[in-house]
Amino acid sequence: MSLTEEPPVAVIGLGRMGAGIVRSLLRHGYQVRVYNRTADKAAPLVAAGATVARSPAGAAAGAVVVISSLLDDDALRGVVSAEDGLLAGMATGAVHVSTSTVSPGCSDEIAVLHSSHGQQFLAAPVLGRPNVANAGELVSLVGGSSEDLERARSCIAAYSARVLHVGATPGTANSLKLAFNFYVASTAELFGEFLAFTEKSGVNHEIAMQMLRELQGHPGVAGYLQRIGERDYDEVGFEMATGLKDLQLMLAAAAAVQSPLPYAAIVCDRTLSALAMGLGAKDWSAFAEIARLNAGLP
């Protein structure tokens, strides 16, 4: 049976990411039925071959897989629970794939709602920008049962270069997506602090940029990740006391040119805490253990 003879795939939410997902599904030969609160956004997708529904329930009727791309927790809850929402429109056994960045608790809550109606739910937030969605090269982080993932995998693969099953609990996928966003935002902040400090200190901007680029693939950075991930700090490459001295020098230099380095202050405090906890004989990167202790981990 060809894809065009299969039941339609429903896509709810036609922002730039949702629209990109629709285009990738259409390119793979799927019948796609769409719904968006602002109907005008559907016009280019209808021209590309999609059909429009007047409600989320109407879009989901008869679909085995329903994909949502929505702004936040409230939008997801509304689309699912409204009188003309997905709970009312999805067939028994149909799978709702939520690509939205929402709270882990929201995804777990939605999974329970669907289950109470004999429907299935996968939290499947994505990594990538709208142009990556258009190209079908997103990374999908999927939380939910492996059986439900296999039922929806071909649809998810139509817009994804990689499909990673994070775990059986839906919210774990959202936790990983939020951690990824935290990493990206934190890296952007570090770039900004680095470049502001070097500029105010008279360092040539292009030289500073070259150093930053080289740092991204530096084996020393990969080594820190491995040590922290394995929690193995016994091979001392850089002493804790020396790290503290360098951090204090950084903060003094930053104060001299009036260029705040808030991340340096945090790492300095972490290093002091690690020394106070008796980790002074470990590699400097052992200050990362303070984050575990603050989170109540052993």
ZILIN-V771633 format. One record per helix or strand. SS is the DSSP state (~ for helix, > for strand). FROM is the first residue (numbers start at 0). TO is the last residue. If there is no record, write none. Layout:
# ZILIN-V771633
ss->SS from->FROM to->TO
ss->SS from->FROM to->TO
This chain:
# ZILIN-V771633
ss->~ from->2 to->4
ss->> from->8 to->11
ss->~ from->15 to->26
ss->> from->31 to->34
ss->~ from->38 to->47
ss->> from->50 to->51
ss->~ from->55 to->59
ss->> from->64 to->67
ss->~ from->72 to->80
ss->~ from->85 to->88
ss->> from->94 to->97
ss->~ from->103 to->115
ss->> from->119 to->122
ss->> from->125 to->126
ss->~ from->129 to->133
ss->> from->137 to->142
ss->~ from->145 to->157
ss->> from->159 to->166
ss->~ from->169 to->199
ss->~ from->204 to->215
ss->~ from->218 to->229
ss->> from->238 to->238
ss->~ from->239 to->255
ss->~ from->261 to->275
ss->> from->282 to->282
ss->~ from->283 to->293
